[in-house]
Amino acid sequence: MKLLKILAVVMAICLLGSAFIACDSGDQSEETTAPEATVAIKVNLIIKDGSTETYTGSTSCNGTLGDAIEMFCAGEFEEEITCFDENGILKTIGELTAADGKRWKAYYEDEGQSNAFESIKDQVLADGKTVVIVLE
């Protein structure tokens, strides 16, 4: 009987030891996950100054309106333009600049201004949609 108790304790220690070895996190410097794949979508942009259509075009982006605007500006204009300020607020597209109380508003063309986006830079877009960006 004493032999069975000793054997049970030895087996319990082996079981716990193997559990600790199996749960070891290993070397933290190794990257075991695959990098995230970015999905490119295509959107159409209409940029207006008030009611006047100033720029029109389509661009591919990573799915956010901020990236779509930056990609559009990089392809459309020869000089490098910084579209967003340090706070992530849209300031400039081409020759149009938000100043003197004017600000940018963006919305899907088929949904209208009443459904304007809250955040232009971080707005997630649907593939193939047309976005209207207005300086008012």
C-alpha positions in Angstrom: 0.0 0.0 0.0 2.8 2.4 0.8 4.3 1.7 -2.6 1.1 2.8 -4.3 1.1 6.1 -2.4 4.7 6.8 -3.3 4.0 5.9 -6.9 0.9 8.2 -6.9 3.0 11.1 -5.6 5.7 10.6 -8.2 3.2 10.4 -11.0 1.5 13.6 -9.7 4.9 15.4 -9.6 5.6 14.2 -13.2 2.2 15.4 -14.3 2.6 18.9 -12.8 6.1 19.1 -14.2 5.0 18.3 -17.7 2.1 20.8 -17.4 4.6 23.6 -16.4 6.9 22.6 -19.3 4.0 22.6 -21.8 2.7 26.0 -20.6 6.1 27.7 -20.9 5.8 30.8 -23.1 9.2 30.3 -24.6 11.4 33.1 -26.0 9.5 36.3 -26.3 11.7 37.7 -29.1 10.4 35.2 -31.6 7.4 36.3 -33.7 5.1 33.3 -34.2 2.1 35.1 -35.7 1.7 35.9 -39.3 1.7 39.7 -40.2 -1.7 41.2 -40.8 -2.7 41.4 -44.4 -4.0 44.8 -45.6 -7.1 44.8 -47.8 -7.1 47.4 -50.5 -10.5 48.9 -51.5 -11.3 51.3 -54.2 -13.4 54.4 -53.6 -14.5 57.4 -55.6 -13.9 60.9 -54.2 -15.7 64.1 -55.0 -14.0 67.2 -53.4 -16.1 70.4 -53.3 -15.6 73.9 -52.2 -19.1 74.8 -51.1 -21.3 73.7 -54.0 -18.5 73.9 -56.6 -17.0 70.5 -57.5 -13.2 71.1 -57.5 -11.6 67.6 -57.7 -12.9 64.2 -58.7 -11.2 60.9 -58.9 -10.9 57.3 -57.6 -8.2 55.8 -55.5 -7.3 52.6 -53.7 -6.7 52.7 -50.0 -6.5 50.5 -46.8 -10.1 51.1 -46.0 -10.1 54.4 -44.1 -11.1 57.8 -45.5 -7.9 59.4 -44.1 -5.8 57.0 -46.2 -8.0 57.5 -49.3 -7.5 61.3 -49.1 -3.7 60.9 -48.6 -3.5 58.5 -51.6 -5.6 60.7 -53.7 -3.4 63.8 -52.9 -0.2 61.8 -53.6 -1.5 60.8 -57.0 -3.2 64.0 -58.0 -0.8 66.7 -57.0 2.9 66.9 -57.8 4.1 68.6 -54.6 3.9 66.7 -51.3 0.9 67.9 -49.3 0.2 67.3 -45.7 -3.5 66.8 -45.6 -4.0 66.2 -41.8 -2.6 68.2 -38.9 -0.9 66.7 -35.8 -4.3 66.2 -34.2 -5.6 64.1 -37.2 -7.9 66.9 -38.4 -8.2 67.4 -42.2 -6.7 70.8 -43.2 -5.8 70.7 -46.9 -6.7 69.0 -50.1 -4.9 70.5 -53.1 -5.5 74.3 -53.1 -8.4 74.0 -50.7 -7.6 74.8 -47.0 -9.8 74.9 -44.0 -9.3 78.4 -42.6 -11.4 81.4 -41.6 -14.1 79.4 -39.9 -14.4 76.9 -42.7 -14.3 73.1 -42.0 -14.4 69.9 -43.9 -17.5 67.6 -43.9 -17.6 64.1 -45.5 -20.4 61.7 -46.3 -21.5 59.0 -48.8 -23.0 60.5 -51.9 -26.0 58.2 -51.8 -26.7 58.9 -48.0 -26.5 62.7 -48.1 -25.2 65.4 -45.7 -27.5 64.4 -42.9 -25.4 61.2 -42.4 -22.0 63.0 -42.4 -19.1 61.1 -40.9 -18.0 62.0 -37.3 -14.3 61.4 -37.9 -12.9 62.0 -41.4 -9.5 60.4 -40.8 -10.7 57.2 -39.1 -13.9 56.6 -41.0 -14.0 53.0 -42.4 -15.2 52.9 -46.0 -17.2 50.4 -48.0 -15.6 49.2 -51.3 -16.9 51.0 -54.5 -18.8 53.8 -52.7 -18.5 57.4 -53.6 -17.5 59.8 -50.8 -18.2 63.6 -51.0 -15.8 65.8 -49.1 -17.0 69.4 -48.8 -15.2 72.5 -47.5 -17.9 74.7 -45.9 
